[in-house]
Amino acid sequence: MEKRVASVSIIVEDPSSSAEINGILHTASEYIVGRMGIPYREKNISIINVVMDAPQDVISGVSGRLGRLPGVTAKTAYSKK
């Protein structure tokens, strides 16, 4: 299956979802190139960006599971290469 490079942007408004977020990301750890988390204390949210090199169904599955968590929004941008 062809791999794609993608950036998954995650906005966390409910910190109680953190353990579930980490669990979902752990299941795809073999595909994760890098991860950056930024706590935005003034707004009481966190922003996480995850770069993946994986088959498209793996990337969309991770993004979909993250987006279904309470207080979590996830969007994905794919490289054209």
C-alpha positions in Angstrom: 0.0 0.0 0.0 1.3 3.5 -0.9 2.4 5.7 2.0 1.6 9.3 2.2 3.1 12.1 4.3 0.5 14.0 6.3 0.2 16.5 9.2 -2.5 15.9 11.7 -3.4 19.0 13.7 -5.2 18.4 17.0 -6.8 21.0 19.2 -7.5 19.7 22.7 -10.1 21.7 24.7 -10.8 18.9 27.3 -7.6 17.8 29.0 -9.3 14.7 30.4 -9.0 13.3 26.8 -5.2 13.3 27.0 -4.7 9.7 28.0 -7.0 8.6 25.1 -5.1 10.8 22.6 -1.8 9.3 23.7 -3.2 5.8 23.4 -4.4 6.4 19.8 -1.1 8.0 18.8 0.7 5.0 20.4 -1.1 2.6 18.2 0.3 4.4 15.1 3.8 5.1 16.6 5.6 3.2 13.8 4.3 5.7 11.3 4.9 8.9 13.3 7.8 11.0 12.1 7.5 13.7 14.7 5.2 15.3 17.2 5.0 18.8 18.7 2.7 19.9 21.5 2.0 23.5 22.5 0.0 24.4 25.6 -1.8 27.7 25.1 -2.5 28.5 28.7 -4.3 31.8 28.1 -7.0 30.0 26.2 -6.8 26.8 28.3 -6.3 24.6 25.2 -3.4 22.5 23.8 -2.4 22.2 20.2 -0.6 19.0 19.0 0.8 18.5 15.5 1.8 15.0 14.4 3.6 14.3 11.2 2.9 10.8 9.8 4.3 8.8 6.9 1.7 6.0 6.5 -0.9 4.5 4.3 -3.8 6.9 3.8 -6.3 4.6 5.6 -4.0 4.5 8.7 -3.8 8.3 8.8 -7.5 8.9 8.3 -8.2 6.2 10.9 -6.1 8.0 13.5 -7.5 11.4 12.6 -11.1 10.0 12.8 -10.6 8.3 16.1 -9.0 11.5 17.6 -11.8 13.7 16.2 -14.5 11.6 17.9 -13.0 12.2 21.4 -14.9 14.7 23.6 -13.3 18.2 23.4 -10.9 17.2 20.6 -10.8 18.5 17.0 -8.5 16.8 14.5 -7.8 17.9 10.9 -5.4 16.4 8.4 -3.4 17.9 5.5 -1.7 15.6 3.0 1.4 16.1 1.0 0.9 15.9 -2.8 4.1 13.8 -3.1 
